[in-house]
Amino acid sequence: MKRYLLAALIAVMVSGMAYTQETPEHKNLFGAKVLFIGYGIPNDDDNLKITNGLELSYVRNLGKSLNVAVPLKVGLAHVPGEINNRTFGSLDAMLQLKAPGKTIIPYLTAGAGVMAAQSDDVHLQIPVGGGVNFRVGSNSFVNLQGEYRIATLDQRNHLQAGLGVLFRLGRMADADGDGITDAMDACPNDPGPEATKGCPDKDGDGIADKMDRCPDLKGAPEMQGCPDSDGDGFIDPEDECPQTAGQIKGCPDTDGDGITDNKDKCPTEAGPESNMGCPIPDRDNDGTPDADDRCPDVAGLAHLQGCPDRDGDGVSDIDDRCPDKPGPYSGCPDTDGDGIMDADDRCPMEVGPASNRGCPEIKEETKKVLTTAMRAVQFETAKAVLKKESYPILDQVVMVLREYPSYHLRISGHTDNVGMADNNQRLSEERAQACYQYLISKDIDSRRLSHAGFGAAKPIADNKTESGRRVNRRVEFELYLP
């Protein structure tokens, strides 16, 4: 039984947070209900039984959100420490804070009161809780309320739940005489049916005239009370074709050209309004008629005679040498400003003369660095292992490559004619590759480098002398434009 009482109290508190309609004002109400009283849960004593009592109450309405209630209660209480029940009486003064509602009126309540069971058991109690009134008639309610009562006397805290009725004293006003009391009447001064909460409904469509866009024509709620004869979502008073469903002001547009069929000379073929809805030949649908379109099969811009301009530089793609890069020179840019458009410039990021295809010419001192490197790079005898004294020389080659970022470097390995030709060929290739790997280790892009070996096939001195053979054992470095 205690579990049932606890569940009832929880239900009351939850229901007190939900409401439906506006709360009518009640001035004076009288109530009676049966009480269920439990001392067990608050005092942690499973041996205490649920007992019963009766309550008579007077309720006075103080406003839309506030009532004051004076309940008088009598009953039996099974209190801690006693086997038999005690007869008690109590008188409270309570405030009720109401939520808006007409059919369901939830409220929270709190107050203070005095309870007396015996001469040694008279004490102050502070009840807090909530309840809900369910309207069952114009002047009557079913009331459900739950309280937790905090007592100033030890072991007298307890729970109360009550179920009963409330009656309003006196009749409720009905100013317009439509049988719906003013408290429940949305239009208290204008008679109307119950279906529209007492508001007039001339066309009888269940929508009050004040909410009905067509108060003299019966219609559906989703159409705000207006008819829609063709079911196209346009109400008849605003539908230019009320008997034929359509999407433009209620009229059909079969070809979807934005011109309704009743105004379209070609209702099954899309066309502009300027041609009365009939199509103008335009294969690429770019708005430029085929007769005026230089690019009739590719959508383009009207000011470029129907041709596209991908880079937006004002030069149509068919005339643009650089259709993906905007520029002033036949549609091409000149990024480095050397007077040679990027399309013709082999070094578009570096200034250079036209005689060198827009690339900077190699300085004489740079050429000397490469010539010196050819003679100065040294390897261990008969091996492709660079000597340490070769590193500064190759570092100068690195600086040259960084100075001329548009140039590539060709690395060629050569030997004298001493020894077997196959060994010389392999050694020349490995030495060229050793230089290649060194330059890559210095963060030079491998795509700018190439290497090859030629053995003794390309001597630059006489292999019959030691000095000639020494010259022929070399690695050449050649800058070139790709």
KOLMARKOL-523735 format. One record per residue (C-alpha): residue number from 1; residue in three letters; x, y, z. Coordinates in Angstrom, 1 decimal. Example, Ala and Ser with C-alpha at 12.3 -4.5 7.8 and 13.67 -1.06 7.14 Angstrom:
   pos   code       px       py       pz
     1    ALA     12.3     -4.5      7.8
     2    SER     13.7     -1.1      7.1
This chain:
   pos   code       px       py       pz
     1    MET      0.0      0.0      0.0
     2    LYS      2.9      2.3      0.7
     3    ARG      4.3      1.8     -2.7
     4    TYR      0.9      2.7     -4.2
     5    LEU      0.8      5.9     -2.1
     6    LEU      4.3      6.8     -3.3
     7    ALA      3.3      6.1     -6.9
     8    ALA      0.2      8.3     -6.5
     9    LEU      2.3     11.2     -5.2
    10    ILE      4.8     11.0     -8.1
    11    ALA      1.9     10.9    -10.6
    12    VAL      0.4     14.0     -9.0
    13    MET      3.7     15.9     -9.2
    14    VAL      4.2     14.9    -12.8
    15    SER      0.7     15.7    -13.8
    16    GLY      1.1     19.1    -12.2
    17    MET      3.7     20.0    -14.8
    18    ALA      1.3     19.4    -17.8
    19    TYR     -1.7     21.6    -18.8
    20    THR     -4.0     22.2    -21.7
    21    GLN     -6.3     25.3    -21.8
    22    GLU     -6.6     28.6    -20.1
    23    THR     -7.7     28.5    -16.4
    24    PRO    -11.1     29.9    -15.7
    25    GLU    -11.4     32.1    -12.6
    26    HIS    -13.2     30.5     -9.6
    27    LYS    -14.0     32.7     -6.7
    28    ASN    -15.5     30.4     -4.0
    29    LEU    -15.3     26.6     -4.0
    30    PHE    -16.1     23.9     -1.5
    31    GLY    -14.3     20.5     -1.5
    32    ALA    -14.4     17.1      0.1
    33    LYS    -12.1     14.2     -0.3
    34    VAL    -10.8     10.9      1.2
    35    LEU     -7.3     10.9      2.6
    36    PHE     -4.6      8.2      2.6
    37    ILE     -2.1      8.8      5.4
    38    GLY      1.3      7.2      5.7
    39    TYR      4.0      7.7      8.4
    40    GLY      6.1      4.7      7.3
    41    ILE      8.2      6.1      4.4
    42    PRO      9.3      9.4      6.0
    43    ASN     10.2      7.6      9.3
    44    ASP     11.7      4.5      7.7
    45    ASP      9.3      2.1      9.5
    46    ASP      7.8     -0.6      7.4
    47    ASN      5.4     -1.7     10.2
    48    LEU      3.4      1.5     10.1
    49    LYS      0.2      1.0      8.1
    50    ILE     -1.6      3.3      5.7
    51    THR     -4.6      4.9      7.4
    52    ASN     -7.5      7.0      6.2
    53    GLY     -9.2     10.3      6.9
    54    LEU    -11.7     12.9      5.5
    55    GLU    -11.1     16.5      4.4
    56    LEU    -13.5     19.4      4.0
    57    SER    -12.0     22.5      2.5
    58    TYR    -12.9     26.0      1.4
    59    VAL    -11.0     27.4     -1.6
    60    ARG    -11.0     31.1     -2.6
    61    ASN     -9.7     32.3     -5.9
    62    LEU     -7.3     35.3     -5.7
    63    GLY     -6.5     35.6     -9.4
    64    LYS     -5.7     33.6    -12.5
    65    SER     -2.6     31.9    -10.9
    66    LEU     -3.3     31.9     -7.1
    67    ASN     -5.8     30.3     -4.7
    68    VAL     -6.0     30.2     -0.9
    69    ALA     -7.3     27.0      0.7
    70    VAL     -8.4     26.2      4.3
    71    PRO     -8.7     22.4      4.7
    72    LEU    -10.1     20.8      7.9
    73    LYS     -9.1     17.2      8.3
    74    VAL    -10.0     14.3     10.7
    75    GLY     -8.9     10.7     10.6
    76    LEU     -6.7      8.0     12.0
    77    ALA     -2.9      8.0     12.1
    78    HIS     -0.6      5.1     12.8
    79    VAL      2.4      6.9     14.3
    80    PRO      5.9      5.6     15.2
    81    GLY      6.2      3.8     18.6
    82    GLU      2.5      2.9     18.9
    83    ILE      0.5     -0.2     18.0
    84    ASN     -2.9      1.4     17.8
    85    ASN     -4.0      4.2     15.6
    86    ARG     -4.5      7.7     16.9
    87    THR     -7.5      9.9     16.0
    88    PHE     -6.3     13.3     14.8
    89    GLY     -7.7     16.6     13.6
    90    SER     -5.9     19.4     11.7
    91    LEU     -6.5     22.8     10.3
    92    ASP     -4.3     24.4      7.6
    93    ALA     -3.9     27.6      5.6
    94    MET     -2.6     26.8      2.1
    95    LEU     -1.6     28.8     -1.0
    96    GLN     -2.0     27.1     -4.4
    97    LEU      0.0     28.3     -7.4
    98    LYS     -1.9     27.4    -10.5
    99    ALA     -0.8     26.7    -14.1
   100    PRO     -3.2     27.9    -16.9
   101    GLY     -5.9     25.5    -17.8
   102    LYS     -9.6     25.0    -18.3
   103    THR    -10.1     21.2    -18.4
   104    ILE     -6.9     20.2    -16.5
   105    ILE     -5.7     22.7    -13.8
   106    PRO     -2.4     21.6    -12.1
   107    TYR     -1.0     23.5     -9.1
   108    LEU      1.7     23.5     -6.5
   109    THR      0.7     24.1     -2.9
   110    ALA      2.4     25.0      0.4
   111    GLY      1.3     26.4      3.8
   112    ALA      1.2     25.8      7.5
   113    GLY     -1.2     24.2     10.0
   114    VAL     -1.8     22.7     13.4
   115    MET     -2.4     19.0     14.0
   116    ALA     -3.7     17.5     17.3
   117    ALA     -4.0     13.8     18.0
   118    GLN     -3.9     13.9     21.9
   119    SER     -3.1     16.5     24.4
   120    ASP      0.6     15.5     24.2
   121    ASP      0.6     15.5     20.5
   122    VAL     -0.3     19.1     19.4
   123    HIS      2.2     20.5     17.0
   124    LEU      2.9     22.8     14.0
   125    GLN      3.1     21.2     10.5
   126    ILE      4.3     22.6      7.2
   127    PRO      2.7     20.8      4.2
   128    VAL      4.2     21.1      0.7
   129    GLY      3.0     19.3     -2.4
   130    GLY      1.0     19.5     -5.6
   131    GLY     -2.3     18.6     -7.2
   132    VAL     -4.5     18.8    -10.2
   133    ASN     -8.2     19.6    -10.8
   134    PHE    -10.0     17.8    -13.6
   135    ARG    -13.1     19.6    -14.8
   136    VAL    -16.1     17.3    -15.1
   137    GLY    -18.8     19.9    -15.3
   138    SER    -19.3     23.7    -15.6
   139    ASN    -19.1     24.0    -11.7
   140    SER    -17.5     20.7    -10.6
   141    PHE    -14.1     19.1    -10.6
   142    VAL    -12.3     15.9     -9.5
   143    ASN     -9.4     16.8     -7.3
   144    LEU     -6.2     14.8     -6.7
   145    GLN     -3.6     16.1     -4.3
   146    GLY     -0.5     14.9     -2.6
   147    GLU      1.5     16.4      0.4
   148    TYR      4.6     15.9      2.3
   149    ARG      4.0     17.3      5.8
   150    ILE      7.0     18.4      7.8
   151    ALA      6.2     18.3     11.6
   152    THR      7.8     20.2     14.4
   153    LEU      7.4     17.2     16.7
   154    ASP      9.9     14.3     16.3
   155    GLN      8.8     11.3     14.1
   156    ARG      5.6     13.0     12.9
   157    ASN      6.7     13.8      9.3
   158    HIS      4.3     12.0      7.0
   159    LEU      2.7     11.7      3.6
   160    GLN     -0.9     12.5      2.6
   161    ALA     -2.7     11.8     -0.6
   162    GLY     -6.3     12.8     -1.2
   163    LEU     -9.0     12.1     -3.9
   164    GLY    -12.3     14.0     -3.9
   165    VAL    -14.5     16.6     -5.5
   166    LEU    -14.7     20.4     -5.7
   167    PHE    -17.8     22.4     -6.4
   168    ARG    -18.0     26.0     -7.4
   169    LEU    -20.5     28.0     -5.4
   170    GLY    -23.1     29.9     -7.6
   171    ARG    -23.7     29.7    -11.3
   172    MET    -21.2     30.7    -13.9
   173    ALA    -22.0     33.6    -16.2
   174    ASP    -23.0     33.1    -19.9
   175    ALA    -23.3     36.6    -21.3
   176    ASP    -24.1     35.6    -24.9
   177    GLY    -26.6     32.9    -23.9
   178    ASP    -25.0     30.2    -26.2
   179    GLY    -25.0     27.6    -23.4
   180    ILE    -21.2     27.9    -22.9
   181    THR    -20.1     29.7    -19.7
   182    ASP    -18.0     32.8    -20.0
   183    ALA    -15.1     31.0    -18.4
   184    MET    -15.1     28.4    -21.1
   185    ASP    -16.3     30.7    -24.0
   186    ALA    -13.6     32.1    -26.3
   187    CYS    -16.1     34.7    -27.5
   188    PRO    -18.2     35.4    -24.4
   189    ASN    -20.2     38.3    -26.1
   190    ASP    -20.9     36.5    -29.4
   191    PRO    -23.0     33.3    -29.5
   192    GLY    -21.4     30.3    -31.2
   193    PRO    -21.4     26.5    -31.1
   194    GLU    -19.4     24.3    -28.7
   195    ALA    -17.2     23.1    -31.7
   196    THR    -15.7     26.6    -32.0
   197    LYS    -15.6     27.2    -28.2
   198    GLY    -18.5     29.5    -28.3
   199    CYS    -17.4     31.7    -31.2
   200    PRO    -19.5     32.4    -34.3
   201    ASP    -19.1     30.1    -37.4
   202    LYS    -21.4     31.3    -40.2
   203    ASP    -20.4     28.7    -42.7
   204    GLY    -20.4     25.8    -40.2
   205    ASP    -17.0     24.4    -41.2
   206    GLY    -15.8     24.1    -37.6
   207    ILE    -13.5     27.2    -37.9
   208    ALA    -14.5     30.3    -35.9
   209    ASP    -15.2     33.3    -38.1
   210    LYS    -12.4     35.3    -36.5
   211    MET    -10.0     32.6    -37.6
   212    ASP    -11.7     31.9    -40.9
   213    ARG    -10.3     33.6    -44.1
   214    CYS    -13.5     32.7    -45.8
   215    PRO    -16.2     33.0    -43.2
   216    ASP    -19.0     32.6    -45.7
   217    LEU    -17.5     29.6    -47.6
   218    LYS    -17.0     26.2    -46.0
   219    GLY    -13.4     25.1    -46.1
   220    ALA    -10.8     22.9    -44.5
   221    PRO     -8.7     23.9    -41.4
   222    GLU     -5.4     23.5    -43.3
   223    MET     -6.7     26.1    -45.8
   224    GLN     -7.7     28.5    -43.0
   225    GLY    -11.4     27.8    -43.6
   226    CYS    -11.4     28.4    -47.4
   227    PRO    -12.3     26.0    -50.1
   228    ASP     -9.8     24.6    -52.6
   229    SER    -11.9     23.1    -55.4
   230    ASP     -9.0     21.7    -57.5
   231    GLY     -6.9     20.7    -54.5
   232    ASP     -3.7     22.4    -55.7
   233    GLY     -3.1     24.2    -52.4
   234    PHE     -4.4     27.6    -53.6
   235    ILE     -7.6     28.8    -52.0
   236    ASP    -10.4     29.5    -54.5
   237    PRO    -10.5     33.3    -53.9
   238    GLU     -6.8     33.5    -54.8
   239    ASP     -6.8     30.8    -57.5
   240    GLU     -6.8     32.1    -61.1
   241    CYS     -7.8     28.6    -62.3
   242    PRO    -10.0     27.4    -59.4
   243    GLN    -11.2     24.3    -61.3
   244    THR     -7.8     23.2    -62.7
   245    ALA     -4.9     22.3    -60.4
   246    GLY     -1.7     24.3    -61.0
   247    GLN      1.4     25.6    -59.4
   248    ILE      1.5     29.2    -60.6
   249    LYS     -1.2     31.2    -58.9
   250    GLY     -3.3     28.0    -59.1
   251    CYS     -2.9     27.5    -62.8
   252    PRO     -0.9     24.7    -64.6
   253    ASP      2.4     25.2    -66.4
   254    THR      2.8     22.0    -68.4
   255    ASP      6.2     22.9    -69.9
   256    GLY      7.5     24.5    -66.7
   257    ASP      8.7     27.7    -68.4
   258    GLY      7.1     29.9    -65.8
   259    ILE      4.2     30.9    -68.2
   260    THR      0.8     29.4    -67.3
   261    ASP     -0.8     27.3    -70.0
   262    ASN     -3.7     29.8    -70.4
   263    LYS     -1.1     32.4    -71.5
   264    ASP      1.4     30.2    -73.2
   265    LYS      1.3     29.9    -77.1
   266    CYS      3.4     26.7    -76.8
   267    PRO      2.2     25.1    -73.5
   268    THR      4.1     21.8    -74.1
   269    GLU      7.4     23.4    -75.1
   270    ALA      9.4     25.7    -72.8
   271    GLY     10.1     29.2    -74.1
   272    PRO     10.7     32.8    -72.8
   273    GLU      7.9     35.2    -72.1
   274    SER      9.3     37.5    -74.8
   275    ASN      8.4     34.8    -77.4
   276    MET      5.0     34.1    -75.8
   277    GLY      6.3     30.9    -74.2
   278    CYS      7.6     29.4    -77.3
   279    PRO     11.2     28.2    -77.6
   280    ILE     14.0     30.0    -79.4
   281    PRO     16.7     27.7    -80.8
   282    ASP     19.5     27.6    -78.3
   283    ARG     21.2     24.2    -78.3
   284    ASP     23.4     24.9    -75.3
   285    ASN     20.7     26.7    -73.3
   286    ASP     22.9     29.6    -72.4
   287    GLY     20.4     32.3    -73.4
   288    THR     22.2     33.2    -76.6
   289    PRO     20.2     32.1    -79.7
   290    ASP     22.1     29.7    -81.9
   291    ALA     22.0     32.3    -84.7
   292    ASP     24.1     34.7    -82.6
   293    ASP     26.2     32.1    -80.7
   294    ARG     29.9     31.6    -81.6
   295    CYS     29.9     28.5    -79.4
   296    PRO     26.4     27.1    -80.0
   297    ASP     27.2     23.7    -78.4
   298    VAL     29.0     25.0    -75.2
   299    ALA     27.2     27.2    -72.7
   300    GLY     28.8     30.6    -72.4
   301    LEU     28.3     34.3    -71.7
   302    ALA     26.1     36.7    -73.7
   303    HIS     28.7     39.5    -73.9
   304    LEU     31.2     36.9    -75.3
   305    GLN     28.6     35.9    -78.0
   306    GLY     27.7     32.7    -76.1
   307    CYS     31.2     31.5    -75.5
   308    PRO     32.6     30.5    -72.1
   309    ASP     35.4     32.2    -70.2
   310    ARG     36.7     29.8    -67.6
   311    ASP     39.3     32.2    -66.1
   312    GLY     37.1     35.2    -66.2
   313    ASP     39.6     37.5    -67.9
   314    GLY     37.2     38.8    -70.5
   315    VAL     38.7     36.7    -73.4
   316    SER     36.6     33.8    -74.6
   317    ASP     38.1     30.4    -74.3
   318    ILE     38.3     29.9    -78.0
   319    ASP     40.5     33.1    -78.3
   320    ASP     42.4     32.6    -75.0
   321    ARG     45.8     31.1    -75.2
   322    CYS     45.7     30.6    -71.4
   323    PRO     42.0     29.7    -70.8
   324    ASP     42.6     28.6    -67.2
   325    LYS     44.8     31.6    -66.2
   326    PRO     43.5     35.2    -66.5
   327    GLY     45.8     37.7    -68.2
   328    PRO     45.8     40.7    -70.6
   329    TYR     48.0     39.3    -73.3
   330    SER     45.7     37.2    -75.6
   331    GLY     44.2     36.1    -72.3
   332    CYS     47.5     35.1    -70.8
   333    PRO     49.3     36.7    -67.8
   334    ASP     52.9     37.9    -67.6
   335    THR     53.7     36.8    -64.0
   336    ASP     57.3     38.0    -63.9
   337    GLY     56.6     41.2    -65.9
   338    ASP     59.4     40.7    -68.4
   339    GLY     57.1     41.4    -71.4
   340    ILE     56.7     37.8    -72.4
   341    MET     53.3     36.2    -71.7
   342    ASP     53.4     33.1    -69.6
   343    ALA     52.2     31.0    -72.6
   344    ASP     55.5     31.8    -74.4
   345    ASP     57.7     32.2    -71.2
   346    ARG     59.7     29.1    -70.3
   347    CYS     60.4     30.8    -66.9
   348    PRO     57.1     32.6    -66.1
   349    MET     58.3     33.3    -62.5
   350    GLU     61.7     34.7    -63.4
   351    VAL     62.6     37.8    -65.6
   352    GLY     64.5     37.0    -68.7
   353    PRO     65.0     38.1    -72.3
   354    ALA     63.0     36.9    -75.3
   355    SER     66.2     35.6    -76.8
   356    ASN     66.4     33.1    -73.9
   357    ARG     62.7     32.3    -74.0
   358    GLY     61.9     34.5    -71.0
   359    CYS     64.5     32.8    -68.8
   360    PRO     67.5     34.5    -67.1
   361    GLU     70.7     34.0    -69.0
   362    ILE     73.4     32.1    -67.2
   363    LYS     76.1     34.4    -65.9
   364    GLU     79.7     33.9    -66.9
   365    GLU     80.8     33.5    -63.2
   366    THR     78.1     30.7    -63.0
   367    LYS     79.6     29.0    -66.0
   368    LYS     83.0     29.1    -64.4
   369    VAL     81.6     27.5    -61.3
   370    LEU     80.3     24.6    -63.4
   371    THR     83.6     24.3    -65.3
   372    THR     85.6     24.3    -62.1
   373    ALA     83.3     21.7    -60.6
   374    MET     84.0     19.5    -63.6
   375    ARG     87.7     19.5    -62.9
   376    ALA     87.6     19.7    -59.1
   377    VAL     85.2     16.9    -58.1
   378    GLN     87.4     14.1    -56.9
   379    PHE     86.7     10.4    -56.2
   380    GLU     88.7      7.7    -54.5
   381    THR     90.8      5.8    -56.9
   382    ALA     88.8      3.4    -59.1
   383    LYS     85.8      4.0    -57.0
   384    ALA     82.6      6.1    -57.1
   385    VAL     83.1      7.4    -53.5
   386    LEU     83.3     11.2    -53.3
   387    LYS     86.3     12.7    -51.5
   388    LYS     85.5     15.2    -48.7
   389    GLU     87.3     18.0    -50.6
   390    SER     84.6     17.5    -53.3
   391    TYR     81.8     18.6    -51.0
   392    PRO     82.4     22.4    -51.1
   393    ILE     82.6     22.2    -54.9
   394    LEU     79.2     20.4    -55.1
   395    ASP     77.7     22.9    -52.6
   396    GLN     78.6     25.6    -55.1
   397    VAL     76.6     23.6    -57.7
   398    VAL     73.7     23.5    -55.2
   399    MET     73.8     27.3    -54.9
   400    VAL     73.7     27.6    -58.7
   401    LEU     70.6     25.4    -58.9
   402    ARG     68.9     27.6    -56.3
   403    GLU     69.8     30.7    -58.2
   404    TYR     68.3     29.4    -61.4
   405    PRO     65.2     27.5    -60.3
   406    SER     63.8     27.1    -63.8
   407    TYR     66.9     25.3    -65.1
   408    HIS     67.6     21.6    -65.0
   409    LEU     71.0     20.0    -64.5
   410    ARG     72.5     17.2    -66.6
   411    ILE     75.3     15.2    -64.9
   412    SER     77.7     13.3    -67.1
   413    GLY     80.4     10.9    -65.9
   414    HIS     83.5     10.2    -67.9
   415    THR     86.8      8.1    -67.5
   416    ASP     90.1      7.7    -69.3
   417    ASN     90.7      4.7    -71.5
   418    VAL     92.8      2.7    -69.1
   419    GLY     91.2     -0.6    -68.2
   420    MET     88.3     -2.6    -69.5
   421    ALA     85.6     -0.6    -71.3
   422    ASP     82.7     -2.2    -69.3
   423    ASN     84.4     -1.3    -66.0
   424    ASN     85.0      2.3    -67.2
   425    GLN     81.3      2.5    -68.3
   426    ARG     80.0      1.3    -65.0
   427    LEU     82.4      3.6    -63.0
   428    SER     81.4      6.7    -65.0
   429    GLU     77.7      5.9    -64.3
   430    GLU     78.3      5.4    -60.6
   431    ARG     80.3      8.6    -60.3
   432    ALA     77.6     10.6    -62.0
   433    GLN     75.0      9.0    -59.7
   434    ALA     77.1      9.8    -56.6
   435    CYS     77.0     13.5    -57.5
   436    TYR     73.2     13.2    -58.3
   437    GLN     72.6     11.7    -54.8
   438    TYR     74.6     14.4    -53.1
   439    LEU     72.6     17.2    -54.7
   440    ILE     69.3     15.4    -53.7
   441    SER     70.6     15.2    -50.1
   442    LYS     70.8     19.1    -50.2
   443    ASP     67.0     19.3    -51.0
   444    ILE     67.4     19.7    -54.7
   445    ASP     64.3     18.3    -56.5
   446    SER     65.2     15.1    -58.2
   447    ARG     62.9     16.1    -61.1
   448    ARG     65.4     18.8    -62.0
   449    LEU     68.3     16.4    -62.2
   450    SER     69.5     13.6    -64.6
   451    HIS     72.7     11.6    -64.8
   452    ALA     74.4      9.3    -67.2
   453    GLY     77.8      7.7    -67.7
   454    PHE     79.8      7.6    -71.0
   455    GLY     82.9      5.7    -69.9
   456    ALA     85.9      6.7    -72.2
   457    ALA     83.7      7.5    -75.2
   458    LYS     84.0     11.3    -75.0
   459    PRO     87.6     12.3    -74.2
   460    ILE     88.5     16.0    -74.1
   461    ALA     92.3     15.4    -74.0
   462    ASP     94.9     12.9    -75.2
   463    ASN     94.6      9.7    -73.3
   464    LYS     98.3      8.9    -74.2
   465    THR     99.6     11.3    -71.6
   466    GLU     99.0     11.3    -67.8
   467    SER     97.8     14.9    -67.9
   468    GLY     95.4     14.1    -70.6
   469    ARG     94.0     11.1    -68.8
   470    ARG     93.6     13.1    -65.7
   471    VAL     91.5     15.7    -67.6
   472    ASN     89.4     13.0    -69.1
   473    ARG     88.5     11.6    -65.7
   474    ARG     85.7     14.1    -65.0
   475    VAL     82.1     14.8    -64.1
   476    GLU     80.4     17.5    -66.2
   477    PHE     77.6     19.7    -65.0
   478    GLU     75.4     21.3    -67.7
   479    LEU     72.5     23.7    -67.0
   480    TYR     69.7     23.6    -69.6
   481    LEU     66.1     24.7    -70.0
   482    PRO     63.6     21.8    -70.1
